[in-house]
Amino acid sequence: MSVTDARLCFERHATSKIRLAEDLFSLHTKGFRGEALASIAAIAHVEMKTKQDQEELGTHIIIEGSKFISQEVAVLPKGTSFAVKNLFFNIPARRNFLKSEVVEYRHIVDEFQRVALAHANIHFTFYHNGSEMFNLPPSNFRQRIVNIFSGKTNEKLVPVQEETEIVQIKGFVSKPEFAKKSRGEQFFFVNDRFIKSGYLHHAIMAAYEGLLKDGAQPSYFLYLQVPPNTIDINIHPTKTEIKFDDEHALYAILRSAVKHSLGQFNIAPVLDFDRDSNLDTPYHYKNLEGAIPTIQVDGNYNPFSEDVPKKSFKADASYSNKKSGMDMLILLNMPQVGKVCM
């Protein structure tokens, strides 16, 4: 950011994304009112370092409880970094509502995972008490999931992909045998925003009907892209709930897409030592296409002729239609079977 923007970003509504009233119906960002940095700076010690690519020097700002302590020119790398310390140092009543360090750390990790999963093209690192907990280089969605939830996650994932006029769905669900008792690894992202939806979760559970044990919860990482004007993201203060224009259609599409992917997985060949090898397709027939038998009709055959040749059943078979009183000779050529006359 420039020197002016670095100072203004801590002012309320100074970074609002809204220029026209119509912009309220086409939101692509995480927030749009420009209050996040101002709110954080009001209840913590904040240190910001920022530098534009074309500038030689950057800006270093320190704020404590909305008060600017210092603003200096500094030699900095390109980009912007924030350090937030001593949360609620000036609001003891609010600080008393904080949970234990373990619980608060878990909340931070959960939020970190949501942001990292939504933006697989960005490099994220996470440090706790000086130790590196996560180092997530830019990757595709599947690799990002594996990097966050360990390498064994890869074998559990089943890809899901569907594209309609209402929604575009892509992502992964877990195989039924890897279902868990908890709901920790369940993520919905709508236009790169993490959401919670009991309605969409029910669609996933409906797709798994008959595949899960009682109380088991599947893991899923699903990314939904919908037109911005078909959703309302302002129905909940935390912006984790969204109102869809056509929830019933979305429910049906999501359930069908997940069920289809699970069906594809179930019919895929798997390594099973109890499988009867006699039922396998021989290797020399595996890639061969089925041959269509050819039919030849004897155009010179006259059923009313007295000199009707009698065919032997050893080489050919003769069939007489006694009900109609007419005989027809058809030569049927079938590959690898031989010639049969009927």
Secondary structure, DSSP 8 states (H G I E B T S, - for coil): --HHHHHHTTSTTTT---SSGGGGGS--SS--SS-HHHHHHHSSEEEEEEE-TT-SSEEEEEEETTEEEEEEEE---SEEEEEEESTTTT-HHHHTT---HHHHHHHHHHHHHHHHHH-TTS-EEEEETTEEEEEE-S--HHHHHHHHH-GGGGGGEEEEEEE-SS-EEEEEEE-GGG-BSS-TTEEEEETTEEE--HHHHHHHHHHTTTTS-TT-B--EEEEEE--GGGEE--SSTTS---EES-HHHHHHHHHHHHHHHHHHHHHS----TTS-GGGS--HHHHT------EEEE-TT--TT-S------TTT----EETTTTEE--EEEEETTTEEEE-
